[in-house]
Amino acid sequence: MRLDTHALTILAIVAAALASPPPAHAAGGNPAASPAGPTKSTKSEPSPEPANGAKARETAEGPRTPPLIQAEPPPFSEGIFPCSGCHVDPGDRTRRELTFHEDIQKVFDHDSNARWCLDCHDAQNRDVLKLASGETVPFTESYRLCGQCHGDKYRDWRAGVHGKRVGQWDGQKTYFLCVNCHNPHTPGFKGVKEIEVDGKKTTAPTLEMLRPEPRPLRPEEMRRPVAPKASTTAAGGR
Amino acid sequence: MSERKSLPVVADAPADPSRRAFMRTAAAGAAVAALSSCGVEMEDFLRGHFKEFSPDELRHVLAKVERKNLERFGKKTTVSATGPRPGVEFGYGLDLSRCVGCRRCVYACVAENNPSRQSPQIQWIRVMEMDKEHGVDLAHANHYYEADAVPRPGKFYMPVQCQQCRNPPCVKACPTQATWKEKDGIVVIDYDWCIGCRCCMSACPYGARHFNWATPTLPADELNPHQHYLGNRPRPKGVVEKCTFCIQRTREGRYPACVEVCPVGARKFGNLLDPESEIRRVMETKRVFVFKEELATHPQFYYFYAT
């Protein structure tokens, strides 16, 4: 019997505690959280989608605005594109030292023992690239070409792990192409520089390595001059 | 069950009301005298804790910070106090196999977060240069390295900033509850509640907290006007500050400044609770470790090797 009364008292107290207004601790914490609401519906796309992937996704989840934007590819060397300006016909397809494009031949270091120009550039139409299957891809989709050999990097890049993305972590973001950081003719990473293409900021690979920003000051370099201290004490200071 | 007494009752009768009122007046008088001599306004001193602000109080406080910014820098600023989003827990990944030690992140952070520029120079990110031969070993770390080109042969680089611990020693050390962990994982500081005792600094095993030994030097033209109350609003002398994952950006959905500037894409950021986020992909497919794991601070900052 006594036990029951106790249980009832405790219950009543607990009920009272629950009924009383909760402390206002959340008020300051998130004034903007409620109007903004959860933005889960615009969760991030896992990968830059090549055309076929995008279609598959749409059928599964219904169409939606693609939150991924492709950065501007770095520009071609001056006056070099379109390639068909000079390459009107397929020409000689045998592997050889060229008498033109010395700037590329000089730096070429991309499995150079085994490969040459026409392994990636299409012989029929020089303005596009060629996959191993014979399919051609435009220069703006060069990642498909790179992904043929560098599958691990390609998968990481599509997931946003390899390379950089800028924008929203929970929404629209810009991804960069392989060629924004790697010179396709000498792809080992050296450095990048910020450039502007059509008024949009993007990056281009460089042949020089990055120079670091200045080192932090050592504590002893941060001391303020001693003289003013004497004057403040003279003036009464605080 | 043995017999139990009734539930405990709160205290005895209150002290004599007139005596209590006298004490209150006396204390207030003493406080006013003390405060007026050190330039702190009574209102600021008696203000409640950030977490207990009513919406009205919060608006008032934010407007006051903006007003003070205008007085101090002659520049219009917007100070927000955007709260954590439900269902979001931030995670940060740093790819040690990519970082080249260029320190771009350090200066992007400085430009974004309004720290003191010179004497004291405060930088929330410290890039350590270490020997490949020794691996991650603080005994062979140097963050004052200078070079014409990075990475230097035989070296690797490990940037260190606030690890936003799940079990933060700094929060436990703070005697005034001026620092706490938010729901989305960011450890924040209310500079108005910080008394500058620096207990948090000695508690932090990562050297991530920095003290304003003198009035911060911040040129008005370098002031970032987009500010958060718990983040990059300008600090007074004598308070501690630290990385907040760019709270003013990330609470609005943007990437932190260090992530966006990194030229090698070594920095990854996202929601740990979103299985499709970049950070989750890192956690699930890469070799990940946390710095000083043995201290059980459980950071929300992960280092990983992508290759």
Boltz contact constraints between the chains, C-beta under 6 A:
constraints:
  - contact:
      token1: [A, 24]
      token2: [B, 52]
      max_distance: 6.0
  - contact:
      token1: [A, 25]
      token2: [B, 51]
      max_distance: 6.0
  - contact:
      token1: [A, 25]
      token2: [B, 52]
      max_distance: 6.0
  - contact:
      token1: [A, 27]
      token2: [B, 53]
      max_distance: 6.0
  - contact:
      token1: [A, 27]
      token2: [B, 54]
      max_distance: 6.0
  - contact:
      token1: [A, 27]
      token2: [B, 55]
      max_distance: 6.0
  - contact:
      token1: [A, 28]
      token2: [B, 50]
      max_distance: 6.0
  - contact:
      token1: [A, 28]
      token2: [B, 51]
      max_distance: 6.0
  - contact:
      token1: [A, 28]
      token2: [B, 53]
      max_distance: 6.0
  - contact:
      token1: [A, 28]
      token2: [B, 58]
      max_distance: 6.0
  - contact:
      token1: [A, 29]
      token2: [B, 83]
      max_distance: 6.0
  - contact:
      token1: [A, 30]
      token2: [B, 83]
      max_distance: 6.0
  - contact:
      token1: [A, 31]
      token2: [B, 55]
      max_distance: 6.0
  - contact:
      token1: [A, 32]
      token2: [B, 82]
      max_distance: 6.0
  - contact:
      token1: [A, 33]
      token2: [B, 83]
      max_distance: 6.0
  - contact:
      token1: [A, 38]
      token2: [B, 86]
      max_distance: 6.0
  - contact:
      token1: [A, 38]
      token2: [B, 87]
      max_distance: 6.0
  - contact:
      token1: [A, 43]
      token2: [B, 274]
      max_distance: 6.0
  - contact:
      token1: [A, 46]
      token2: [B, 276]
      max_distance: 6.0
  - contact:
      token1: [A, 159]
      token2: [B, 281]
      max_distance: 6.0
  - contact:
      token1: [A, 160]
      token2: [B, 278]
      max_distance: 6.0
  - contact:
      token1: [A, 161]
      token2: [B, 281]
      max_distance: 6.0
  - contact:
      token1: [A, 161]
      token2: [B, 282]
      max_distance: 6.0
  - contact:
      token1: [A, 163]
      token2: [B, 265]
      max_distance: 6.0
  - contact:
      token1: [A, 164]
      token2: [B, 265]
      max_distance: 6.0
  - contact:
      token1: [A, 166]
      token2: [B, 260]
      max_distance: 6.0
  - contact:
      token1: [A, 168]
      token2: [B, 253]
      max_distance: 6.0
  - contact:
      token1: [A, 168]
      token2: [B, 254]
      max_distance: 6.0
  - contact:
      token1: [A, 169]
      token2: [B, 255]
      max_distance: 6.0
  - contact:
      token1: [A, 169]
      token2: [B, 269]
      max_distance: 6.0
  - contact:
      token1: [A, 169]
      token2: [B, 270]
      max_distance: 6.0
  - contact:
      token1: [A, 170]
      token2: [B, 253]
      max_distance: 6.0
  - contact:
      token1: [A, 171]
      token2: [B, 253]
      max_distance: 6.0
  - contact:
      token1: [A, 192]
      token2: [B, 263]
      max_distance: 6.0
  - contact:
      token1: [A, 209]
      token2: [B, 149]
      max_distance: 6.0
  - contact:
      token1: [A, 210]
      token2: [B, 100]
      max_distance: 6.0
  - contact:
      token1: [A, 210]
      token2: [B, 102]
      max_distance: 6.0
  - contact:
      token1: [A, 210]
      token2: [B, 150]
      max_distance: 6.0
  - contact:
      token1: [A, 212]
      token2: [B, 102]
      max_distance: 6.0
  - contact:
      token1: [A, 212]
      token2: [B, 103]
      max_distance: 6.0
  - contact:
      token1: [A, 212]
      token2: [B, 147]
      max_distance: 6.0
  - contact:
      token1: [A, 212]
      token2: [B, 150]
      max_distance: 6.0
  - contact:
      token1: [A, 213]
      token2: [B, 103]
      max_distance: 6.0
  - contact:
      token1: [A, 213]
      token2: [B, 107]
      max_distance: 6.0
  - contact:
      token1: [A, 215]
      token2: [B, 144]
      max_distance: 6.0
  - contact:
      token1: [A, 215]
      token2: [B, 146]
      max_distance: 6.0
  - contact:
      token1: [A, 216]
      token2: [B, 123]
      max_distance: 6.0
  - contact:
      token1: [A, 217]
      token2: [B, 121]
      max_distance: 6.0
  - contact:
      token1: [A, 222]
      token2: [B, 119]
      max_distance: 6.0
  - contact:
      token1: [A, 222]
      token2: [B, 120]
      max_distance: 6.0
  - contact:
      token1: [A, 222]
      token2: [B, 121]
      max_distance: 6.0
  - contact:
      token1: [A, 224]
      token2: [B, 119]
      max_distance: 6.0
